[in-house]
Amino acid sequence: MNSKLVVIGSFCLLLFALDCSAQTVADAARKERERQRRLHSTVVIVNGATTTAAASSSTTTTAAKPPAAVTPAGPVDNKGRDEKYWRKQFGDARATLKKAQDNVALLDLKIKDLNTQLLRQSDMYNREYRLGPEIADTQKQLDDAQKQVDDAKKRISYLEDDLRKSGGPAGWAR
């Protein structure tokens, strides 16, 4: 019976010790984060001029820096570009691709409609002089639109390669 009490007491003492040390580690982490916040500088933009306010444990100083010295807050790739930059580039490229694909679909429908009109027209004038050149012109526009789609796909491919080469995470391409 005594051995059970000793084991239970030891277990309770161990749990209490772990609980106390976990609170101490959490407090130490909070204090360290607060210290890091005080040590790191903050960028302040006033009337288009960028200044850096660096706070240390004893004094606060303010120094002027050029606007190019502003660094992104989050992780960056090898060339200093952040996730926001990459997401904007990929978003613009995908929007261009979508617009080009919509244009191709629209021109394809227009050609189908013109071909249907050509087959239904019985008078020679409308068939040869009006619909023929219109179909040829629309086909040329469709070919140009297909080239734009191909160029947009190549741009996305080049962006993916550039992101990979610069060391940025693949998730930034989404």
C-alpha positions in Angstrom: 0.0 0.0 0.0 2.8 2.4 0.8 4.5 1.7 -2.5 1.3 2.8 -4.3 1.2 6.0 -2.4 4.9 6.7 -3.2 4.3 6.1 -6.9 1.2 8.3 -7.0 2.9 11.0 -5.0 6.0 10.8 -7.3 3.7 11.0 -10.3 1.8 14.1 -8.9 5.1 15.8 -8.1 6.4 15.2 -11.6 3.2 16.6 -13.1 3.4 19.7 -10.9 7.1 20.2 -11.9 6.3 19.9 -15.6 3.4 22.3 -15.2 5.5 24.9 -13.5 8.4 24.6 -16.0 5.9 25.0 -18.9 4.7 28.3 -17.6 8.2 29.5 -17.1 9.1 28.6 -20.7 6.0 30.4 -22.0 6.7 33.5 -19.9 10.3 33.5 -21.2 9.1 33.2 -24.8 6.7 36.2 -24.3 9.5 38.2 -22.8 11.8 37.3 -25.7 9.2 38.3 -28.3 8.7 41.6 -26.6 12.4 42.2 -26.4 12.8 41.4 -30.1 9.9 43.8 -31.0 11.7 46.6 -29.1 15.0 45.9 -30.8 13.8 45.7 -34.4 13.3 48.9 -36.3 10.0 50.0 -37.9 9.6 51.8 -41.2 7.6 55.0 -41.1 6.5 56.9 -44.2 5.7 60.6 -43.7 4.8 62.8 -46.7 6.4 60.4 -49.1 9.7 60.3 -47.2 10.8 57.0 -45.6 12.4 57.1 -42.2 13.5 54.2 -40.0 12.9 54.4 -36.3 15.1 52.0 -34.5 14.3 51.4 -30.8 16.9 50.0 -28.5 16.6 49.2 -24.8 17.9 52.7 -23.8 17.3 55.2 -26.6 15.2 55.8 -29.7 16.8 57.2 -32.8 15.4 58.2 -36.2 17.4 58.0 -39.4 16.3 58.8 -43.0 16.7 56.2 -45.7 15.8 56.1 -49.4 12.5 54.5 -50.4 14.4 51.6 -52.0 15.6 50.5 -48.5 12.1 49.3 -47.5 12.3 45.5 -47.2 9.3 43.2 -47.3 8.0 42.0 -44.0 7.7 38.3 -44.9 10.0 35.7 -46.5 11.6 36.6 -49.8 13.3 34.7 -52.6 16.9 35.0 -53.7 16.2 38.2 -55.7 14.4 40.0 -52.8 10.9 39.5 -54.1 8.1 38.5 -51.7 5.0 36.5 -52.0 2.8 39.5 -52.8 5.0 40.3 -55.8 4.7 36.7 -57.2 1.0 36.4 -56.5 0.4 39.6 -58.4 2.5 38.5 -61.4 0.8 35.1 -61.6 -2.6 36.8 -61.1 -2.0 39.2 -63.9 -0.7 36.4 -66.2 -3.7 34.2 -65.5 -6.1 37.2 -66.1 -4.4 37.8 -69.5 -4.7 34.1 -70.3 -8.4 34.0 -69.3 -9.2 37.1 -71.4 -7.4 35.6 -74.4 -9.2 32.3 -74.0 -12.6 34.1 -73.8 -11.7 36.0 -77.0 -10.9 32.7 -78.8 -14.2 31.2 -77.7 -16.1 34.3 -78.8 -14.4 34.4 -82.2 -14.9 30.6 -82.7 -18.7 31.1 -82.1 -18.7 34.0 -84.5 -17.1 31.9 -87.3 -19.6 29.1 -86.6 -22.4 31.6 -86.9 -21.0 33.1 -90.2 -20.5 29.6 -91.7 -24.2 28.8 -90.8 -25.3 32.1 -92.5 -23.2 31.2 -95.5 -24.9 27.8 -95.9 -28.4 29.4 -95.4 -27.9 32.3 -97.8 -29.3 31.7 -101.2 -28.3 34.9 -103.0 -24.9 35.0 -104.5 -24.1 38.6 -103.4 -24.3 38.0 -99.7 -22.4 34.7 -100.0 -19.4 35.9 -102.0 -19.0 39.6 -101.3 -20.2 40.0 -97.7 -19.8 36.7 -95.8 -16.6 35.5 -97.5 -14.4 38.4 -96.5 -16.1 38.6 -93.1 -15.3 34.9 -92.5 -11.7 35.4 -93.6 -11.3 38.4 -91.4 -12.7 36.6 -88.4 -10.5 33.6 -89.1 -7.4 35.9 -89.0 -8.6 37.4 -85.7 -9.1 33.9 -84.4 -5.5 33.0 -85.4 -4.2 36.1 -83.7 -6.2 35.3 -80.6 -4.8 31.8 -80.5 -1.3 33.3 -80.6 -2.2 35.5 -77.6 -3.3 32.4 -75.7 -0.1 30.6 -76.5 1.9 33.7 -75.4 0.0 33.9 -72.2 0.6 30.2 -71.5 4.4 30.8 -72.2 4.4 33.7 -69.8 3.0 31.6 -67.0 5.5 28.9 -67.8 8.3 31.5 -67.7 7.1 32.9 -64.4 7.0 29.4 -62.9 10.6 28.8 -64.1 11.7 32.2 -62.7 10.0 31.5 -59.4 11.7 28.1 -59.2 15.1 29.5 -60.1 14.8 32.4 -57.6 14.2 29.9 -54.7 10.7 31.0 -53.9 8.1 28.4 -52.6 5.9 26.9 -55.3 2.8 27.9 -53.3 3.5 31.5 -54.3 2.4 30.6 -57.8 -1.2 29.8 -56.7 
